[in-house]
Amino acid sequence: MKSYLGINWKVRIKSKIFWMAFIPAILFLCSKLLVLFGIVFDFTQIEERLLDIVGAVFSILVLLGVVVDPTTIGAGDSEQAQRYDELRGGE
């Protein structure tokens, strides 16, 4: 797929993290468009339950120390990243 604005879309659409951000953004956009046409949904109960579930999942991941590097397959770091003694870019 041809790069647009320096983004490698072919790789990006394969990323779970991309979809975790993209899907809620699309749902948010759809809900705002429906409001323009006078259609309003009460998402309060669903939203609270989803937030509880997502919060629990992320809490477990944080406890396990899972931090995903989107440039590698799986949850581990690349061999190159494992050799670093400090963050790149001097941060």
MIZAVEX-200084 format. One line per field, with one value per atom (N, C-alpha, C): atom name; residue number from 1; x, y, z; residue in three letters. Coordinates in pm, 1 decimal, padded with zeros to 6 digits. Atoms other than C-alpha are relative to their C-alpha. Last residue first. Layout:
N
site <- (CA, ...)
pos <- (NUM, ...)
c1 <- (X, ...)
c2 <- (Y, ...)
c3 <- (Z, ...)
code <- (ala, ...)
***
This chain:
91
site <- (N, CA, C, N, CA, C, N, CA, C, N, CA, C, N, CA, C, N, CA, C, N, CA, C, N, CA, C, N, CA, C, N, CA, C, N, CA, C, N, CA, C, N, CA, C, N, CA, C, N, CA, C, N, CA, C, N, CA, C, N, CA, C, N, CA, C, N, CA, C, N, CA, C, N, CA, C, N, CA, C, N, CA, C, N, CA, C, N, CA, C, N, CA, C, N, CA, C, N, CA, C, N, CA, C, N, CA, C, N, CA, C, N, CA, C, N, CA, C, N, CA, C, N, CA, C, N, CA, C, N, CA, C, N, CA, C, N, CA, C, N, CA, C, N, CA, C, N, CA, C, N, CA, C, N, CA, C, N, CA, C, N, CA, C, N, CA, C, N, CA, C, N, CA, C, N, CA, C, N, CA, C, N, CA, C, N, CA, C, N, CA, C, N, CA, C, N, CA, C, N, CA, C, N, CA, C, N, CA, C, N, CA, C, N, CA, C, N, CA, C, N, CA, C, N, CA, C, N, CA, C, N, CA, C, N, CA, C, N, CA, C, N, CA, C, N, CA, C, N, CA, C, N, CA, C, N, CA, C, N, CA, C, N, CA, C, N, CA, C, N, CA, C, N, CA, C, N, CA, C, N, CA, C, N, CA, C, N, CA, C, N, CA, C, N, CA, C, N, CA, C, N, CA, C, N, CA, C, N, CA, C, N, CA, C, N, CA, C)
pos <- (91, 91, 91, 90, 90, 90, 89, 89, 89, 88, 88, 88, 87, 87, 87, 86, 86, 86, 85, 85, 85, 84, 84, 84, 83, 83, 83, 82, 82, 82, 81, 81, 81, 80, 80, 80, 79, 79, 79, 78, 78, 78, 77, 77, 77, 76, 76, 76, 75, 75, 75, 74, 74, 74, 73, 73, 73, 72, 72, 72, 71, 71, 71, 70, 70, 70, 69, 69, 69, 68, 68, 68, 67, 67, 67, 66, 66, 66, 65, 65, 65, 64, 64, 64, 63, 63, 63, 62, 62, 62, 61, 61, 61, 60, 60, 60, 59, 59, 59, 58, 58, 58, 57, 57, 57, 56, 56, 56, 55, 55, 55, 54, 54, 54, 53, 53, 53, 52, 52, 52, 51, 51, 51, 50, 50, 50, 49, 49, 49, 48, 48, 48, 47, 47, 47, 46, 46, 46, 45, 45, 45, 44, 44, 44, 43, 43, 43, 42, 42, 42, 41, 41, 41, 40, 40, 40, 39, 39, 39, 38, 38, 38, 37, 37, 37, 36, 36, 36, 35, 35, 35, 34, 34, 34, 33, 33, 33, 32, 32, 32, 31, 31, 31, 30, 30, 30, 29, 29, 29, 28, 28, 28, 27, 27, 27, 26, 26, 26, 25, 25, 25, 24, 24, 24, 23, 23, 23, 22, 22, 22, 21, 21, 21, 20, 20, 20, 19, 19, 19, 18, 18, 18, 17, 17, 17, 16, 16, 16, 15, 15, 15, 14, 14, 14, 13, 13, 13, 12, 12, 12, 11, 11, 11, 10, 10, 10, 9, 9, 9, 8, 8, 8, 7, 7, 7, 6, 6, 6, 5, 5, 5, 4, 4, 4, 3, 3, 3, 2, 2, 2, 1, 1, 1)
c1 <- (00110.8, 01508.1, 00021.3, -00045.2, 01846.1, -00110.0, 00039.2, 01700.8, 00033.9, -00057.6, 01710.7, -00049.9, 00093.1, 01625.0, 00072.1, 00085.7, 01905.9, -00088.7, -00019.2, 02118.0, -00084.5, -00010.0, 01994.6, 00021.2, -00139.4, 02076.7, 00014.4, -00044.3, 01716.1, 00144.0, 00050.1, 01609.8, 00044.1, -00071.3, 01833.8, -00043.3, -00134.2, 01699.3, 00079.9, -00090.1, 01348.2, 00135.6, -00078.4, 01128.9, 00086.6, -00141.7, 00865.9, 00065.0, -00015.5, 00486.0, 00145.3, 00023.0, 00425.0, 00024.9, 00109.2, 00583.0, -00012.9, -00041.1, 00796.8, -00123.3, -00089.4, 00750.1, 00049.2, 00073.9, 00440.0, 00088.7, -00074.6, 00649.8, -00065.6, -00013.9, 00396.5, 00078.3, -00002.6, 00437.2, 00032.5, 00010.8, 00339.0, -00006.0, -00110.3, 00466.5, -00001.8, -00087.7, 00239.7, 00119.4, -00058.4, 00083.0, 00098.2, -00099.1, 00033.2, 00068.6, -00115.7, -00138.5, 00110.5, -00070.0, -00366.2, 00125.2, -00063.1, -00458.2, 00079.5, -00123.5, -00519.5, 00071.9, -00095.9, -00768.6, 00132.2, -00048.9, -00945.0, 00105.6, -00086.6, -00972.7, 00059.2, -00126.2, -01107.9, 00098.1, -00068.8, -01373.6, 00135.9, -00042.4, -01472.6, 00079.5, -00113.7, -01477.0, 00052.1, -00117.5, -01697.0, 00123.1, -00043.5, -01941.0, 00125.0, -00054.4, -01960.8, 00052.2, -00129.4, -02002.3, 00065.4, -00095.5, -02280.5, 00140.0, -00022.3, -02469.1, 00103.7, -00052.3, -02426.5, 00030.7, -00107.5, -02464.0, 00052.1, -00053.6, -02798.7, 00100.2, -00003.2, -02857.2, 00055.3, -00085.9, -02961.3, -00013.3, 00000.2, -03095.0, 00099.0, 00098.5, -03176.9, -00011.2, 00127.9, -03001.0, -00107.0, 00037.0, -02702.6, -00136.2, 00056.6, -02697.5, -00043.4, 00138.2, -02645.8, -00069.0, 00078.3, -02332.9, -00147.0, 00016.4, -02192.1, -00080.9, 00095.2, -02254.5, -00024.7, 00136.6, -02090.9, -00102.5, 00042.3, -01778.6, -00143.8, 00023.0, -01749.3, -00050.8, 00125.1, -01788.9, -00036.5, 00108.8, -01519.1, -00135.2, 00009.8, -01281.1, -00114.0, 00072.1, -01357.3, -00015.0, 00140.1, -01264.1, -00075.3, 00082.5, -00944.7, -00148.7, 00022.9, -00767.7, -00100.3, 00051.2, -00789.4, -00024.7, 00143.4, -00753.5, -00062.3, 00067.1, -00414.4, -00150.9, 00006.8, -00305.4, -00070.1, 00115.0, -00388.6, -00018.7, -00027.9, -00146.2, -00128.4, -00022.9, -00204.0, 00018.9, 00130.0, -00361.0, 00012.7, 00083.5, -00034.1, -00131.9, -00042.1, 00186.7, -00095.4, 00001.4, 00008.7, 00037.1, 00135.2, -00062.1, -00007.2, 00000.3, 00307.2, -00132.0, 00054.4, 00256.0, -00002.7, -00106.5, 00480.5, -00047.3, -00052.3, 00191.9, 00104.9, 00069.5, 00037.5, 00042.7, -00009.7, 00257.9, -00071.5, -00082.2, 00139.6, -00006.5, 00084.2, 00000.0, 00089.2)
c2 <- (-00033.0, 01063.9, -00059.9, -00069.9, 01057.3, 00037.0, -00139.5, 00969.9, 00079.0, -00067.8, 00600.2, 00141.3, -00033.4, 00493.1, 00068.2, -00114.7, 00344.7, 00029.0, -00025.4, 00028.9, 00117.1, -00138.6, -00098.6, 00006.8, -00036.6, -00461.2, 00143.5, 00066.7, -00580.1, 00034.7, -00074.5, -00319.9, -00063.1, -00127.6, -00479.5, 00078.3, 00028.8, -00827.8, 00128.5, 00054.0, -00692.3, -00027.5, -00099.8, -00643.5, -00069.9, -00016.3, -00893.9, 00110.7, -00097.0, -00859.9, 00025.6, 00044.8, -01027.0, 00109.9, 00096.7, -00931.5, -00045.2, 00139.4, -00618.2, -00089.8, 00029.1, -00256.0, -00144.5, 00026.8, -00210.8, -00032.2, -00076.4, -00253.9, -00028.7, 00048.7, -00376.6, 00098.2, -00124.2, -00320.1, -00039.9, 00009.6, -00616.1, 00139.8, -00073.0, -00582.1, -00004.9, 00096.2, -00854.9, 00067.6, 00085.9, -00610.9, -00100.2, -00080.7, -00363.4, -00083.1, -00016.0, -00630.3, 00081.5, 00128.8, -00723.3, 00011.6, 00018.4, -00359.4, -00129.6, -00078.2, -00319.2, -00009.9, 00061.2, -00606.2, 00075.5, 00124.2, -00474.3, -00065.6, -00034.0, -00122.4, -00123.1, -00047.7, -00257.1, 00034.9, 00114.3, -00456.3, 00041.6, 00091.3, -00167.4, -00117.6, -00062.9, 00076.5, -00087.5, 00012.7, -00162.1, 00060.7, 00140.2, -00190.7, -00020.3, 00032.0, 00186.0, -00143.2, -00066.2, 00251.5, -00034.5, 00074.5, -00003.4, 00057.7, 00131.4, 00151.9, -00081.6, -00008.0, 00510.9, -00136.7, 00097.4, 00454.5, -00011.9, -00012.4, 00629.4, -00113.2, 00123.2, 00660.9, 00029.0, -00003.2, 00976.5, -00132.3, 00133.9, 00995.8, 00000.3, 00009.6, 01353.4, -00137.1, 00040.5, 01348.6, -00025.4, -00101.1, 01546.4, -00029.1, -00112.9, 01313.7, 00110.4, 00034.7, 01022.0, 00112.2, -00017.9, 01192.3, -00033.0, -00145.1, 01225.5, 00029.1, -00047.6, 00855.3, 00150.2, 00042.8, 00762.0, 00052.2, -00080.6, 00968.5, -00034.2, -00135.2, 00804.8, 00090.7, 00005.9, 00459.1, 00137.5, 00011.2, 00543.1, -00002.9, -00129.8, 00663.6, -00000.2, -00096.4, 00356.1, 00137.4, 00039.3, 00133.7, 00094.7, -00035.0, 00320.2, -00028.7, -00144.6, 00315.9, 00038.1, -00037.8, -00056.0, 00150.6, 00028.5, -00117.9, 00036.7, -00089.4, 00055.8, -00019.2, -00130.6, -00129.9, 00101.8, 00003.2, -00461.3, 00135.0, -00020.7, -00378.1, -00001.5, 00130.7, -00529.5, 00009.1, 00067.0, -00205.1, -00141.8, -00055.9, -00025.5, -00074.5, 00052.7, -00252.0, 00046.0, 00145.1, -00188.0, -00065.4, 00050.6, 00171.3, -00151.2, 00129.7, 00264.5, -00069.6, 00107.7, 00627.9, -00128.0, 00071.1, 00897.3, -00113.9, -00081.5, 01127.9, -00074.3, -00127.8, 00854.8, 00075.1, -00079.4, 00556.2, 00133.2, -00118.9, 00343.0, 00082.0, -00117.2, 00000.0, 00124.2)
c3 <- (-00089.9, 02727.6, 00136.8, -00119.5, 02550.1, 00097.3, 00010.7, 02208.9, 00125.7, 00116.6, 02277.8, -00005.4, 00108.1, 02628.7, -00113.4, -00032.4, 02834.3, -00118.9, -00142.2, 02847.7, 00047.1, -00044.7, 02512.5, 00150.6, -00024.9, 02418.4, 00050.9, -00122.4, 02456.4, 00034.7, -00115.0, 02199.8, 00131.7, -00007.3, 01935.6, 00123.6, -00051.5, 02006.7, 00015.7, 00101.1, 01959.6, 00063.8, 00073.1, 02264.6, -00104.5, -00033.4, 02371.4, -00080.5, -00107.5, 02357.5, 00036.0, -00137.2, 02022.3, 00101.5, -00008.0, 01690.9, 00145.1, -00007.2, 01706.2, 00006.6, 00111.8, 01598.7, 00000.8, 00123.5, 01815.7, -00119.8, 00099.6, 02134.0, -00135.3, 00137.2, 02386.9, -00085.1, 00075.9, 02757.8, -00142.6, 00145.1, 02969.6, -00059.7, 00061.4, 03322.3, -00151.1, 00066.4, 03457.2, -00066.4, -00103.1, 03701.3, -00059.1, -00070.3, 03416.9, 00108.0, 00088.3, 03207.4, 00066.1, 00005.1, 03496.8, -00086.7, -00131.1, 03553.2, 00003.7, -00001.4, 03180.1, 00133.8, 00092.4, 03183.3, 00002.9, -00060.6, 03493.9, -00088.3, -00113.4, 03351.1, 00065.2, 00057.3, 03022.0, 00111.3, 00061.5, 03208.0, -00054.8, -00106.8, 03435.7, -00056.8, -00067.8, 03143.0, 00113.4, 00086.8, 02945.3, 00065.4, 00001.2, 03234.6, -00084.8, -00131.8, 03285.7, 00004.8, -00014.6, 02913.1, 00133.7, 00082.3, 02877.9, 00018.4, -00061.5, 03168.5, -00077.3, -00136.2, 03048.7, 00059.8, -00012.3, 02673.0, 00142.9, -00135.1, 02645.8, 00020.7, -00077.2, 02272.5, 00138.4, -00118.0, 02089.2, 00074.9, -00059.6, 01733.1, 00116.3, -00107.3, 01635.1, 00063.8, 00057.8, 01297.7, 00105.7, 00099.1, 01426.4, -00062.6, -00075.4, 01728.4, -00096.0, -00032.1, 01487.8, 00077.2, 00122.0, 01350.7, 00024.4, 00019.4, 01703.1, -00126.5, -00100.6, 01773.1, -00015.8, 00035.9, 01442.8, 00100.5, 00114.3, 01522.6, -00039.7, -00050.6, 01865.2, -00111.5, -00075.9, 01710.7, 00055.8, 00097.9, 01453.7, 00070.9, 00068.0, 01726.9, -00101.7, -00084.9, 01937.6, -00065.5, -00017.4, 01639.6, 00094.5, 00115.3, 01546.9, 00022.6, 00003.4, 01884.2, -00108.8, -00132.1, 01958.4, 00009.1, -00003.3, 01583.4, 00134.4, 00094.3, 01574.6, 00007.7, -00066.5, 01888.2, -00089.8, -00090.5, 01723.9, 00068.0, -00141.8, 01443.2, 00082.9, -00060.2, 01097.4, 00151.8, -00011.7, 00975.6, 00055.6, -00106.5, 01059.0, 00015.2, -00129.8, 00850.5, 00109.8, 00012.6, 00521.2, 00133.1, -00028.4, 00625.3, -00005.3, 00064.8, 00642.8, 00033.7, -00081.7, 00734.1, -00082.1, -00068.8, 00584.0, 00088.1, -00109.6, 00499.4, 00081.0, 00000.1, 00282.9, 00123.7, -00121.7, 00202.6, -00017.8, 00010.3, -00087.5, 00128.6, 00000.0, 00000.0, 00000.0)
code <- (glu, glu, glu, gly, gly, gly, gly, gly, gly, arg, arg, arg, leu, leu, leu, glu, glu, glu, asp, asp, asp, tyr, tyr, tyr, arg, arg, arg, gln, gln, gln, ala, ala, ala, gln, gln, gln, glu, glu, glu, ser, ser, ser, asp, asp, asp, gly, gly, gly, ala, ala, ala, gly, gly, gly, ile, ile, ile, thr, thr, thr, thr, thr, thr, pro, pro, pro, asp, asp, asp, val, val, val, val, val, val, val, val, val, gly, gly, gly, leu, leu, leu, leu, leu, leu, val, val, val, leu, leu, leu, ile, ile, ile, ser, ser, ser, phe, phe, phe, val, val, val, ala, ala, ala, gly, gly, gly, val, val, val, ile, ile, ile, asp, asp, asp, leu, leu, leu, leu, leu, leu, arg, arg, arg, glu, glu, glu, glu, glu, glu, ile, ile, ile, gln, gln, gln, thr, thr, thr, phe, phe, phe, asp, asp, asp, phe, phe, phe, val, val, val, ile, ile, ile, gly, gly, gly, phe, phe, phe, leu, leu, leu, val, val, val, leu, leu, leu, leu, leu, leu, lys, lys, lys, ser, ser, ser, cys, cys, cys, leu, leu, leu, phe, phe, phe, leu, leu, leu, ile, ile, ile, ala, ala, ala, pro, pro, pro, ile, ile, ile, phe, phe, phe, ala, ala, ala, met, met, met, trp, trp, trp, phe, phe, phe, ile, ile, ile, lys, lys, lys, ser, ser, ser, lys, lys, lys, ile, ile, ile, arg, arg, arg, val, val, val, lys, lys, lys, trp, trp, trp, asn, asn, asn, ile, ile, ile, gly, gly, gly, leu, leu, leu, tyr, tyr, tyr, ser, ser, ser, lys, lys, lys, met, met, met)
***
